[in-house]
Amino acid sequence: MKWHYPALLRIALTAFLISAGLSGPGGTKALAQDALRIAAIVNDDIISVRDLDARVRMVMIVSNLPRNAQTFQRIWPQVLRSLVDEKLKLQESKRLSIDVSPDELERAKRSMEQRNKLAPGSFDRFLDSQGISSQTVLDQMRADIAWVKLVRRRFQSTVEVTIDEIDDALNRLERNRGEPQYRIREILLDSNNPSVNEEEVAERLVTQLRSGAEFDAIAREFSQGATAATGGDIGWTTKEQLGDEIAAVVDSLAPGEISDPIKTIFGYQIIQLTERRILSAPSPEKAKVTLKQVFIPIPPNSSPEAEASQKSIASAVSETAQSCEDMDALATELKSPAATDLGTLEVGELSPLMRDAVINLKTGELSEPVRLPSGFSTIMVCAREEPESDLPGRDEIADRLRAVKFETFAQRYLRDIRRDAFIDTRI
């Protein structure tokens, strides 16, 4: 059932607009008209032309768009759509008693300062210098914060990420080693709003982006996906994770390039490729090892028999030592002339002969005697620290999977709210 704007209130507003338009000097009259002219009605709330104008000017500034009438005409329809959605989010949040505290707004302001490279505490001064009311930005922040809190509260018990899902994601990444990885940004436009031509909106956004608009700013303002809060940044991903429609496009993009609108099951998506890399296994040469050795020298000009005898002593070390303490004791007993403690270093820093001997050894394991120019070295790995994997950890994967699920629920939720709302666009 749709919510309809109360008839009596509509009549009263119309009368108010008429009376305002007929009174006062020209400047005051124009100002009043802008403040009172209705751009859209969203249930029992009004979006005025002045509200729309302020938001369009803010978007042009933070998105690095040309500040002229042509830009204004191009972007006001999608800005108005964003304002409508904000009203719906705030109305639903109010209905369910979701509040946004002053501290939460203050943190959001500090975050905006950082994104726009502003000095701490200069948020209000910057907006004032641009002729933008801080209330315009605070309203947007309040809607965004309230909506996130609402979606989390409503779907927290529904959104679960299982161990099997995490394992499946890790296995897919392992299977894709040696394959390209992509760092991309996205703008998602829901295609389930019959009153809006999302393809047309998406094409306008692409035009603006290719004309120099900042992708992250446009994504924060217009994207309806969960990544909007991070400027559309999806992070590193593979073709398998992207889906057929996106995967078919992203491989053809150069870093920095922006795609045409792509129709997917989620709506229309705009993709920017920021980086490309090959996902490879960490090198075992990057492993850090703590080593001890027992060195058995070979005197110069030794006979083959003498060399064989020294080798047998080195082999006995390999068979006798059970711990690094044993290596110390044997080195003392055999009067090893070389240092026993080789310290901690990366496998790749060892000489080729010693590297090959220990590269696959686990903690507590001994090498076979290594023939060096002046003798035999038997080496024990006392500790081993494997190199960090370039794969995301289980917690990071779980967070990504959870975000996707929240995004899906949030899109459906807003779509249902939009479907049942009374929305009357007047311009």
Secondary structure, DSSP 8 states (H G I E B T S, - for coil): ------HHHHHHHHHHHHHHHTSS-HHHHHHHHHHHSEEEEETTEEEEHHHHHHHHHHHHHHTT---SHHHHHHHHHHHHHHHHHHHHHHHHHHHTT----HHHHHHHHHHHHHHTT--TT-HHHHHHHTT--HHHHHHHHHHHHHHHHHHHHHHTTT----HHHHHHHHHHHHHTTTSEEEEEEEEEE-S--TTS-HHHHHHHHHHHHHTT--HHHHHHHH--SGGGGGTTEEEEE-HHHH-HHHHHHHTT--TT-B---EEETTEEEEEEEEEEEE-----GGG-EEEEEEEEEE--TT--HHHHHHHHHHHHHHHHH--SHHHHHHHHHHTT-SS-SEEEEEEGGGS-HHHHHHHTT--TT-B---EEETTEEEEEEEEEEE----SS--HHHHHHHHHHHHHHHHHHHHHHHHHHHS-EEE--
